Amino acid sequence: MATKTKRPVRSAPKGTEAKAQTEAAPVNGPADATANTQQAQADLSIGDLRNLSTIMDVASTRGAFRANEMAMVGALYNKLQSFLARVTPKDEKADGSAQAETPAQE
């Protein structure tokens, strides 16, 4: 039975590693612009979370969830509402309560 011997790993000649790293990641290239755009699109704002809350409410009203899913959806909705109540500034709470009392009719 033949046994495998480990071959030593050769290191790259001096100077080529730095050159390879610089070529692979340009400092001000299009990759940086793409990364910044993706990060900006991935950010969630308080307004996004409010919209999610509204979507959950409308979807449940229209029967989009099955009966066995309603407990999970309701728990998540309640958790989202309590989070929004904590992070919303007091000025916006006063404005938001006036809007909540007069829902839009379809």
C-alpha positions in Angstrom: 0.0 0.0 0.0 1.4 3.3 -1.0 1.5 6.1 1.5 1.0 9.7 0.5 3.7 12.2 1.3 3.0 15.8 2.0 4.7 18.2 -0.3 5.9 21.4 1.2 3.9 24.4 0.1 5.9 26.9 -1.9 5.5 30.5 -1.1 5.1 33.0 -3.9 8.1 35.1 -4.9 8.5 38.3 -3.0 6.5 41.2 -4.3 3.9 39.1 -6.2 1.5 38.7 -3.3 1.2 42.5 -2.8 0.7 42.9 -6.5 -2.0 40.2 -6.7 -3.9 41.9 -3.8 -3.8 45.3 -5.4 -5.0 44.0 -8.7 -7.8 42.0 -7.0 -9.3 44.8 -5.0 -9.1 48.3 -6.6 -9.5 51.1 -4.0 -11.9 53.3 -5.9 -13.2 50.8 -8.5 -16.7 49.8 -9.4 -16.7 47.2 -6.6 -16.7 49.9 -3.9 -19.7 51.7 -5.6 -21.6 48.4 -5.8 -20.9 47.6 -2.1 -22.1 51.1 -1.1 -25.3 50.7 -3.2 -26.1 47.3 -1.7 -25.6 48.5 1.8 -27.9 51.5 1.2 -30.6 49.2 -0.2 -30.2 46.8 2.8 -30.8 49.5 5.4 -34.2 49.4 7.2 -35.8 52.6 8.4 -38.6 53.1 10.9 -40.8 54.0 8.0 -40.1 50.6 6.4 -41.1 48.9 9.6 -44.3 50.9 9.8 -45.1 49.8 6.2 -44.4 46.2 7.1 -46.8 46.5 10.0 -49.5 47.9 7.6 -48.9 45.1 5.1 -49.3 42.5 7.8 -52.5 44.1 9.0 -53.9 44.3 5.4 -52.9 40.8 4.5 -54.5 39.3 7.6 -57.7 41.3 7.0 -57.8 40.0 3.5 -57.3 36.4 4.6 -53.8 35.9 3.3 -52.8 33.7 6.3 -54.2 30.3 7.2 -55.7 29.8 10.7 -52.7 27.8 11.9 -50.4 30.7 10.9 -52.3 33.5 12.5 -50.8 33.0 16.0 -47.3 33.4 14.7 -48.2 36.4 12.5 -50.1 38.0 15.4 -47.1 37.5 17.8 -44.7 39.0 15.2 -47.1 41.9 14.6 -47.4 42.6 18.4 -43.6 42.4 18.7 -43.2 44.9 15.8 -45.8 47.3 17.3 -44.1 47.3 20.7 -40.7 47.9 19.0 -42.1 50.8 17.0 -43.7 52.3 20.1 -40.3 52.3 21.8 -38.2 53.8 19.0 -40.7 56.3 17.7 -40.0 59.8 19.0 -42.8 61.4 21.1 -43.4 64.1 18.4 -44.2 61.4 15.8 -46.4 59.5 18.2 -48.7 62.5 18.6 -48.8 62.9 14.8 -49.2 59.1 14.2 -52.1 58.8 16.6 -54.2 61.3 14.7 -53.5 59.4 11.5 -54.3 56.1 13.0 -57.8 57.3 14.1 -58.8 58.2 10.6 -57.8 55.1 8.4 -57.9 55.5 4.6 -61.0 54.0 2.9 -60.6 51.9 -0.3 
